[in-house]
Amino acid sequence: MVEGVSESVRVRRAYDPVEDADGTRVLVDRLWPRGVSKERAAVDVWLKDVTPSDELRSWYHHDRADRHEEFVERYRTELDGPAHTEAVERLVGLVRDGGPVTLVTAAKDVADSHVPVLVDHLQHVMKRT
């Protein structure tokens, strides 16, 4: 689904069946996936604070095609900011504690969502620390 995802980090939709290889399942959406029970989602950790701010998410959804590049830049800036630091560090810790970690999202088009940006940011943070 997302190019460049390593063996220790996977990405799956919340509506996909859980797999044994998922490891720690981390929900990376601000809102709980519609129509998915907690049992079915099998989420171990819900990291709302690694998601784009409500303002950024709303702005992006009004014109995804023309705003994608700016969305990526603005979301990267948010991820580097203090509001996201603790959640990003927790996610890095989960991966470093032996993964695998599966990032779970309800996004219909994962490739056009915040998830690829988050995966890229996670990989960069892990390289520099």
Salt bridges, closest charged atoms under 4 A:
GLU19 OE1 - ARG10 NH2 3.05
GLU19 OE2 - ARG12 NH1 3.41
ASP22 OD1 - ARG10 NH1 2.71
ASP22 OD1 - ARG12 NE 3.38
ASP22 OD2 - ARG25 NH1 2.61
ASP29 OD1 - HIS114 NE2 3.88
ASP54 OD1 - ARG30 NE 3.49
ASP54 OD1 - ARG57 NH2 3.03
GLU70 OE2 - ARG74 NH1 3.73
ASP80 OD1 - HIS121 NE2 3.87
ASP80 OD1 - ARG128 NH2 3.69
ASP112 OD2 - ARG64 NE 3.14
ASP112 OD1 - HIS68 ND1 3.37
ASP120 OD2 - ARG76 NH1 2.78
ASP120 OD2 - HIS124 ND1 3.48
